């Protein structure tokens, strides 16, 4: 479900639509909606408050609803689909590609999804069920079963005659897939070769056999990396025995890349990339409450560390002014390392063979930056309070926390990944807990040793 990049023209069009809705000119709104592509209508729905989007949905032509709904985020899909019965869902999804239809069925209650499948003809049902049997974040969940296949002993002329028998060919078809009689994947026949080759040439002579198909259980992020590395438009998907199951196209890979980017960004705030921007207050508050509770627990933990040194703070009050500096610098330094490592993990750059080198590099960076900023803050503290001992304490605490932050930022994502916890979701909270607690403990602990 490819998202269309919004141009200035589209922005102006959306503004005109909003003004027309506000003025109550529903006929004008309907006519303007007809001029928008399906993705543009979906964008308009996602950009509208609940009451407005309800009106807009009713103004969309029935024939266009299926195309529009595949571009919507999961929240909005659920909202609109939950109001439909089985017959309406069948009508709405008629004509959609199997991978898009499978995505929609996954949002429906089990009973309705089953009824929709039963309403399909046997061939379409088998295609959709084959995709639904795989996890949506794997190659099997991304693939489309709509493919064109030929045998390698066919001639180019026969292939051309076969193609002309079709009213159209599947979108994003840049290659024809070559298989054996038992559907074993053998290679690809580029369309550009078909168009320029001698008609009497056999497929065997012009096909590419050195093509590695994508395993059906490969993670979606790995699939995206392969597409990026090889500049593919489409790629075949096979099972463990090498049997062709379908193909993945670049539009689905773009969705994976976009979703991965949104997930990394939104997870750092404890949000879901599919969250509806205009969701109701109660629903939004409920989703955010859990994450706020987790953050509260980490803040309480850091406060307990401060509580341990309450006597020191009572006697040397200006420590309370300086200690947030140590924790904040550690948090920023750790976030830099954490972000780098999470990004590298997402791109597949980190492996057991190079993780030690990365850790050594980050330690070196933390020591250099720690030395620089420890000197700066010690000078500031001395001129601020005229206490040489205090300047030594804050410099040492700064060094300790920056080195700790580098270690935590490098190792936490790897550890969380190992225990099957999303680093993008839990990494920031865990890092903040470590840098705040260690920062406060180092600063106040050293102060206690020197002042009491």
N, C-alpha and C positions, 0 to 999 in steps of 0.2 A: 504494500500500500504506500506508494510513493507520495511524499509531501511536495507540493508545488511551491517553489520559492516565490514569495509575495512581491510583486513588482509595485512600482509607484501607481501604475494604472489600477491594479487590483485594490490598493489602499483607498484610492479615490472612489472606486466603485463601491467598496464596502461602506465608506462614509455616506455615499448617496443612498444606499440601501437603508442604513440606520435612520437617516433623515426621513426617508419615505415611510418607514415603519412608525416613527414618532408622529408623523402627520396623519397616519391612519389610511394611507393610500395603498391598500392591500393588492389591488389589481396591478398597480405600478410595480410593487415589490415582486409579485409573481413573474411579471414580464422581465424584470431585471435579473431575477434568479436564473431564468432560462438561458441568459447569456453567459453565465458563469460555468466553468468546468466543474466536475464533481468534487475535485479536491478544493476548489475555491469555495464551493457551497459548504463543505465540511469545515473549512477554516472560518467561515462566517458564523456557523453554528457554535463552534468552540469559542468564538470571540464575543458571544452574546450572553446576557444574563438569562436565567431560566425561563422567565415569562416570554421574552422575545424569541428564544430559540424554539419554544413550543409553537408559536405562531409560524415561524419560518418553516418548521418541519411539515406543518399542515399545508403549506403553499408549494412544497416541492412536488413535481410530477411523480406519480406512482412508479412510472417506468425508470425514473432516475434514483429512487430511494436506495436500491441495492448498491449502485455505484457510489453513492455518497456515504453510506454507512461504513463501507470498508476503509474509508479514510479517517474516520472518527477515532478518538482515543477510547480505551476500554470503558471508562466511566460512562461516556455518552452512548456508546453502543448498548451497554446494559440498560441504560435509562429508556432508550427507544424500543429495544427488543422486548423488554419486560412487559410492554403494553400490547404486544401482538400475540395472537394465537398461532397454532401450528400452520394453518393454511396461509395466513398472512406472511409468516416467515418464509415459507416455501416460495410464495410469489415474489417476495422481496429479494431473495437470494438467487432466483433463477437467472442463469447466464453468467454467474460469477466464476472465476477460475477456482479450481479445486483447493489451492492453498489459501486463497482469501476466504472461501466458504468454510474451510476447516477452522480458520481463525475465529470466524463469527460463531460457529457452532460451539466452540469452547467457552463462549461467554453465556450460553443459554443454560437453563436448568436441564438436568439430565433427561427428564421425561420428554420435554419439548424437542431437545436435540435428537432423541431417538425417533420421535414421530416425524421429524423433518427428514431424517435419513430413510425411514421407511416409505416416505412419499416419493422418493427419487426412483429413477429406473435403476436396474441392477448394476449396470456399468458405472454410472456416476456414483452410486452408493459405495461400490468397492473402491473406487479411486479416493473418495473422501475418507473412508474408514482406514485405508492404508496410511494416509497422512496422520489421522487422529491417533493411530497406534504408536506414534513417536512423540517424544517430548518436543514441545514447541520451540525450545532453545537448542535444537539439534538440526543437522542437515535434513533429517527426515521430516521435521516439522516445517522446514522452509520450502521444501521441494514442491514442484508442480508435476503431476503425472502426465500432463498433456505434452507428449513428445512426438517427433517424427523420426522413425527408424527405417534403415535399409540394410540389405545384406551386402557383403563386400564383393560378391561375385556379380552383382548387378552392374549394368552399364550406366554411364552418365545420362544417356538418352532415356533409359527406363526411369531413372530418378526424376528427370524433368517431367516426363509424362505423369508420373505418380503425383508430383507436386501440383500440376495443373488440374488434377481431378478435385483438388480441395478448393472451396470457395475462399478460404483464407488459411494462413498458417499461424501457429501460436506466436504471440508477441515475443520480442527479444530473441527470435530465432536467428542465430548467426551461424550455427552448425547443425548438420543432420547427424544423428547418432547412428553408428554402425554396430550392429549386434549379430550374434549367431542365431541359429534356429531356436535355441533354447534361451534366448534373450541375454546371453553373456555379452557384456560390453567389450567391444574390440577396438574402438577408436572413434574419431570424428571426421566428418566430411564437411569442410567449410563451404558455405554457399558461394563464396567468391570463386572457389575452385570449380564448382558446378557450372557457373556462368561462363567461364572462359575455357573449359576443357573440351577436347574433342568428344563428340557424342558417343563414339564407339569405345572410348576409354573406360576401363572398369573402375569401380569404386576402390578396389584394392590398390590401384596404381596411384591414386591421388589423395587417399585418406591419410590422416595422421594417426599413427598407432602409439606413439610415445606420449600418450595423454594419461595422466593418473586421475582416475575418477575419485569423487569425494565419498568417503565411507558414510553410510546413512546415520551412524551414531556420533559423528564428529560434532563438537560444540559449534554453535552458531558464530561465536567470536573467532574461532579458528577458520571457519569458512570465509568470513569477511577478510581475514588476513591473507588467505590464498588469493581471493579476488583482487585485493590490492597489489599483491606481489606480481601477479601474472596479467593484470589488466584484462580479466575475463569479462565477457558480456553474459555468458551462461556457462554452466558446468554440469556434467552428468553426475548422478548419485547412484551408488551401487550398494548391494548388501554385502555381507561378509564373504559370500561365494562369488562375488563379481557380477551378479545378475543386475541388469539395469532396472532401476525403480522409478526414476524420474530425472528432473533437472532443476537446478537453482538458477534464477536469473538475477541480473544486477539490481533490479528495482527492489527485490527482497533483501539483498545485501545492504543497500542504502538504508533500509529501515533498521537493520541490525546495527549499523554504525550509528545512526541517529539515536536509537533507543539506548545504546551503550553510553553514548555521550551524555544524554539526558539523565540516565541512571546514575552516572558518576557524579554529576552536578547536584541532582536532587537528593541523592542518598546522604550527602554530607550534611544536609539539614533534616534528615529523617523523613523525607518526602518520597512519594512514589512518582515516577516519571509519567504515569498515566493519570495522575490526579487532575480532576477537572478544575480549571481556573475559577469558574463561577459556581462551584458546588455550594450547597446550602451551608449555613453557619454550623448547625449541629454536626453534620457529617464531617466537615472540615476540622472542627474542634476535636471530635472523637479521634480522628486519625493522628492529629498532632499531639494529643495528650500523652500517649505512651512515650513518645520520644522526649517530650519535656520532662516526664517522670524519670527517665533514664538519666538525663542530664542533671536533674536535681540530685539524684543519688551520688553522681560523681562530684558535684559541688559540695555536698555534705561531707564526702570523704576528704576533700581538700581542706574543708573547714575544720575537720577533726585534727588534721595535722597542725593547723594553726593553734587549735585549742591546747595541744600538748605543750606549747611554748607560751601560754598566756602570761605566766609569771615574768618571762623575759620581756614581752611586749609591754607589760605594766611598768617595768623599770626603764626600758629604753623605747619610749613611745615612737620616736621617729623611724623605727624599724618598720612600722605599719605603713609608712609613706613609701618606703623603698621596695618592700617585698613584692608588690605586684609587677615591678619592672623585671625582676628575675624570672617569674613565672611566665610573663607575657613574651619575653625574648625566647624562652625555651619553646613555648607554644608555636611561635612563628617559624623558628628554625626547624622544629619537628614537622610542621605542616609542609614545609618546602620539600623535605626528604620523603615524607609520606605520599605527597601528590606525585612526585617523580616516580616512586616505586610502583604505585597503583597504576599509573599510566603505562609504565614499562611492562607490568604484568599483563595489562589489557592488550598490548601490542605483541606479546609473546617474546619480549626481549630478554627476560630474566630466566635463567636456568640454574640448576645446582652448580654448574661449572663456572658461572661468572658472578654468582651472588656474593661470594667472598670478596672479589675485587671491588664490587660496588660498595660493600660495607666499609672496606678499607678507605675507599675514596671519600665516602661521606664522613668518616671519622676524621680524615685529614682536613676536610673543609670545615668541620665543626671546631677543630682545634685552632685553625687559623682565624676563623671568625670569632671564636670564643676569646682568643687572646686580644684581638683588636677591640672588641666591644667591652671586654672586662676592664681594659685600660681606660677606655672612654668613661664608663660608668664610675670607676673608682675615682677618677679626677673630678667628675661632677659631684660625687658624694663628698669628697674632701672639701671642695669649695663651698658646698651647700651647708655642711655641718661642722667643718673644721676638725673632723675626727679621722686621723690616719688609720686607726685600727678598723673603723667602720669601712673605709675604702678597701682595705685588704679583704675583709669579710665578704663584701658584695662582689668583688672581683672573683674570688674563689668560688662563690656560689654560682656566679654567671658561667664560669668555665664548666663546673660540674653539670649544670642543667643543660647547657648546649651540647655537651658530649652525650649526655643521657638522651636528649631529644633526637640526636642523630641515630643512636642505636635503636630507639623505640620506633622512629619513623621508617627505618630500613627493615627491621625485623617483624614489627607488628603485622603488616600486610601479608608477609609470608606465613606467619604463624596462623593468622585468621583464615587464610586460604586453605591451610593444611587441615584445619578442623571444620572446614566447610561453612565458614561464616564469611559473608560478603565484606571484604576490606573497605569498600567505598561506604558501606552503611555503618560499620562499627569502628572503623579505623580512627576517625576523628575524635569520637568520644573517648576511646581508650587512650589515644595519644594525649588528649587534654588532661585526663586523669593522671597520667604518668608525669607530664611536665609540671603541672600545678603542684602535685604532691611532692615530687623530688625538689622542685624549686623552693617551695616553702620550707621543706625539711632541711635542705642544705643551708639556706640563708639563716633561718632561725636557730638551727642546730649549732652552726658556727658561732652565731651571736651569743648563744647560751654558754658555749665553751669559753668564750673570751670575756664576757661581761659578768657572768655569775660565778 
